[in-house]
Amino acid sequence: MSRSAMIQDSLPTAAQLASDATSQRWQPGLDAVAQSEIFASGREGSGAGAALALALDAWRHRVREEGEEAEDRRAVVWVQTRAAVKRGGRPFRAGLPQEIRHRLIHVLAEKDEDALFALEEAVRCRDIAFVIGEIVGSPRALDFTASRRLTLAAEKYGVPLTLVRLEGTRDLSSARQRWAVQAAPSARPKWNRQAPGAPAWQAELFRARKHPPGLWRLSEDAKALVAERETSLPAGGEDTKARSHSDLAGVGEGRTKVPNGKSPSPGPVSSFGASVAILSPDGERVLG
C-alpha cells in the first residue's frame, strides 16, 4: 500500500463513524477527526487556545505507519479572517510550542470566502500536519455545502481541520465533532503560587459521531492534554479572565505577554484575498 493511501485512510469517514457500535467517552489521546468546530466568545482567546491544544493532542498521538519518519516535519497552517484577528490577535510565534514554532504558516484572509478557500486548499496538501481556522459569526459563505466540502477534503487527504467559530451560532454543519469552550480558572503553579497558571478551558462536546456528549475541564501538563470530567458549567467571574492569543504561550511552555492586535501587516494581499506568512526562526518572512 502506498504512503498516500495510508494517509488517506488515517481519518475515519462518516460511514465508519456511524457504523461504530461501541460509543465511548471522548478522552485525550484519541486520533484526530476530519473536521472539528469550536464555538467560543470573541472577547477571549479560549477558542484558539483550545483548538491548538486539541489539535496538538491528536497530532502527538497519531498512529505512525510502517516506514514513516519518527519526526513529523510537516508544516502547520493557521488561517484567520481579518475580523478574527481584530478579536484576539494573531498567533505569537515565540509563545507556540517548540515543536511547531518554526514551521507555522499564517494566512490572513480579507473575507470569509477567502478563508474557506485557504482552508480547503490547506487540507488538500498532504505536506500539512493539521490546519486551524478562525472565523467570526456565522457567515453565509459557511453553509452546509461549504462545511461538507471541508470535511470531505480533510477525510480524503488525511489532514485534520479545527475551525474556531467566534460568536457563531450552532447552525447545520458536517463537522465530526462540535465543541463549545470558555476560559476556566487556572490551577496554581506548584513552585511559585503567585505566578500565572497554565491555560485551562471548560469544554462541552455537544455533538460527535463517535462519542456521547460530555463536559470537561481541559488543561496542559508537561505537553500532555489533561481532561477532567465536569457535571455543569461554572458561573463566570473574576477567575475566568479573558485570554488572548498571547496566552497560547502557556500551551507547552511558559506564557509570554505581548500587545494584542498591534502586530504589523504581514504583507501584500495575494490573488485570493489573503496574505501568507511563514514564521521562521529569523522572524516573519512574507510570501506574496
C-alpha positions in Angstrom: 0.0 0.0 0.0 1.3 3.4 -0.9 2.0 6.1 1.7 -0.7 8.4 0.1 -3.3 5.7 0.5 -2.2 5.1 4.1 -2.6 8.8 4.9 -5.9 8.9 3.2 -7.2 6.0 5.4 -5.9 7.7 8.6 -9.1 9.7 9.2 -12.4 7.9 9.7 -15.1 8.6 7.2 -18.7 9.3 8.2 -19.8 5.8 7.3 -17.1 4.3 9.5 -18.0 6.6 12.4 -21.7 5.8 12.0 -21.1 2.0 11.9 -19.0 2.0 15.1 -21.2 0.1 17.6 -19.1 1.0 20.6 -19.8 4.6 21.6 -17.1 5.5 24.1 -16.5 8.8 26.0 -14.1 11.2 24.4 -10.7 11.4 26.1 -7.3 12.8 25.2 -5.0 10.7 23.1 -7.6 9.7 20.5 -7.0 10.0 16.8 -8.0 13.2 15.1 -11.3 13.5 13.2 -11.5 15.1 9.8 -13.2 18.3 10.9 -13.9 19.8 14.3 -15.7 23.0 15.2 -15.1 25.1 18.4 -17.6 27.7 19.4 -16.2 30.4 21.7 -16.6 34.0 22.6 -14.7 36.7 20.6 -13.9 38.5 23.9 -11.3 36.0 24.9 -8.7 33.6 23.3 -10.1 30.4 24.7 -11.3 29.2 21.3 -7.9 29.5 19.7 -6.2 28.1 22.8 -8.4 25.0 23.0 -8.2 24.5 19.2 -4.4 24.4 19.4 -4.4 22.1 22.5 -6.9 19.6 20.9 -5.1 19.6 17.5 -1.7 19.1 19.2 -3.0 16.3 21.3 -4.4 14.4 18.3 -1.3 15.1 16.3 1.0 13.8 19.0 -0.9 10.6 19.4 -1.3 10.0 15.6 -0.6 6.4 14.7 2.5 6.3 12.5 2.6 3.9 9.6 5.4 1.5 9.0 8.4 3.2 7.3 7.2 6.7 8.3 9.8 9.0 9.7 9.9 9.2 13.5 9.7 13.0 13.5 6.8 14.7 11.7 8.4 17.7 9.9 5.2 18.8 8.1 4.0 22.4 8.4 1.0 23.7 10.3 -1.4 26.1 8.7 -3.4 28.7 10.7 -6.0 30.7 8.8 -7.7 33.8 10.2 -10.0 36.4 8.8 -9.2 40.0 9.5 -12.3 40.2 11.7 -10.9 37.3 13.8 -7.5 39.0 14.1 -9.3 42.1 15.5 -11.0 40.0 18.1 -7.9 38.2 19.6 -4.8 39.0 17.6 -2.5 36.6 15.7 -0.6 33.6 17.0 2.5 34.7 18.8 5.4 32.7 17.4 7.6 32.8 20.5 4.8 31.5 22.6 4.0 28.5 20.5 5.2 25.0 21.4 8.8 24.4 20.3 7.8 21.5 18.0 5.7 23.7 15.7 7.1 27.2 16.4 9.3 27.5 13.3 7.0 25.8 10.7 3.8 27.7 11.2 2.2 29.2 8.1 -0.1 32.0 8.9 -2.8 33.1 6.4 -4.7 36.3 6.8 -7.8 36.4 4.7 -9.8 39.5 3.9 -13.1 37.8 3.5 -14.8 34.7 4.8 -14.9 33.2 1.3 -11.1 33.7 1.1 -10.6 32.0 4.4 -12.7 29.0 3.4 -10.8 28.7 0.1 -7.5 28.8 2.0 -8.7 26.2 4.5 -9.8 23.8 1.7 -6.5 24.2 -0.2 -4.6 23.6 3.1 -6.4 20.3 3.9 -5.8 19.1 0.3 -2.0 19.3 0.9 -0.5 16.1 2.5 2.6 18.1 3.5 0.5 19.8 6.2 0.2 18.2 9.7 -3.0 19.9 10.7 -5.0 23.1 10.0 -6.6 25.6 12.4 -9.0 28.3 11.1 -10.8 31.2 12.8 -14.0 32.8 11.5 -16.3 35.3 13.2 -20.0 34.8 13.4 -22.0 32.6 11.1 -21.2 33.9 7.6 -23.4 33.0 4.7 -20.4 31.5 2.9 -20.1 28.9 5.6 -23.2 26.9 4.8 -23.7 23.2 5.0 -22.3 22.7 1.5 -19.1 24.6 2.3 -18.8 22.7 5.6 -19.2 19.4 3.8 -16.6 20.3 1.2 -14.1 20.9 4.0 -15.0 17.6 5.8 -14.7 15.5 2.6 -11.4 17.1 1.6 -10.0 16.6 5.1 -11.1 12.9 5.0 -9.7 12.3 1.6 -6.3 13.8 2.2 -5.9 12.9 5.8 -5.3 16.4 7.1 -7.4 17.3 10.2 -9.1 20.7 10.4 -10.2 22.5 13.6 -12.4 25.5 12.8 -12.9 28.1 15.6 -16.3 29.9 15.3 -16.1 33.1 17.3 -19.5 34.3 18.3 -21.0 31.8 15.9 -24.4 30.1 16.1 -24.8 26.3 16.2 -26.2 26.0 12.7 -26.2 23.0 10.4 -22.7 21.6 9.9 -21.0 18.4 8.8 -18.2 18.7 11.4 -17.5 15.4 13.0 -17.0 17.0 16.5 -18.5 20.2 17.7 -17.3 21.9 20.9 -18.3 24.9 23.0 -15.5 26.3 25.1 -14.8 29.1 27.6 -12.0 30.1 29.8 -11.6 28.3 33.2 -9.7 29.2 36.3 -6.0 28.1 36.1 -4.5 25.8 38.7 -1.9 27.4 40.9 1.7 26.7 39.9 3.4 24.2 42.2 6.6 26.2 42.9 5.5 29.9 42.6 2.0 30.3 43.9 1.9 33.9 42.6 2.8 33.1 39.0 0.1 32.8 36.3 -1.1 29.2 35.8 -1.3 27.3 32.6 -4.4 28.0 30.5 -7.5 25.9 31.2 -10.8 25.6 29.4 -14.3 24.4 30.1 -15.1 22.3 27.1 -18.5 20.9 26.1 -18.6 18.3 23.4 -22.2 18.8 22.3 -22.1 16.8 19.1 -19.9 13.9 17.9 -20.4 11.0 15.6 -18.4 8.6 17.8 -18.8 9.9 21.3 -21.7 10.8 23.6 -21.9 14.5 24.7 -19.9 15.5 27.7 -18.3 18.3 29.7 -14.6 18.5 30.6 -12.1 20.9 32.2 -9.1 20.8 29.8 -5.6 21.9 30.7 -2.0 21.1 29.7 0.7 19.5 31.9 4.1 18.7 30.5 3.0 18.8 26.9 0.1 16.5 27.6 -3.6 17.4 27.4 -5.4 16.7 30.7 -9.2 16.3 30.8 -11.3 16.2 34.0 -14.9 15.3 33.7 -17.3 18.0 34.8 -21.1 18.0 35.5 -22.0 21.6 34.8 -20.6 24.8 33.5 -19.3 27.2 36.3 -20.7 30.7 36.6 -18.5 33.4 35.1 -16.5 35.6 37.4 -13.1 37.1 38.1 -11.4 33.8 37.7 -12.5 33.3 34.1 -10.4 36.2 32.7 -10.1 36.7 29.0 -7.1 35.1 27.3 -5.8 36.5 24.1 -3.6 34.7 21.5 -0.6 35.8 23.6 -1.7 33.3 26.2 -1.1 30.5 23.8 2.5 30.6 25.2 1.0 28.5 28.0 0.3 25.6 25.6 3.5 23.6 26.1 5.7 26.4 27.6 5.6 29.4 29.9 3.3 32.3 29.0 4.6 35.4 27.3 2.6 38.6 27.3 2.5 40.7 24.1 0.3 43.6 22.9 -2.9 42.3 21.4 -3.8 43.2 17.9 -0.8 45.5 17.3 1.4 43.4 15.1 2.3 44.9 11.6 0.6 43.8 8.5 2.0 40.5 7.2 2.5 41.8 3.6 0.8 42.2 0.3 -2.6 40.5 -0.4 -2.5 37.5 -2.7 -4.8 36.7 -5.6 -7.4 35.1 -3.4 -7.6 38.0 -1.0 -5.3 36.7 1.7 -1.7 37.2 2.7 0.5 34.4 3.8 3.5 34.5 6.1 5.8 31.7 7.2 7.1 32.3 10.7 10.8 31.4 10.5 13.5 31.4 13.2 14.8 34.7 11.9 11.4 36.4 12.0 8.4 36.7 9.8 9.1 36.0 6.2 6.2 37.1 3.9 5.2 35.3 0.8 3.3 37.4 -1.7 
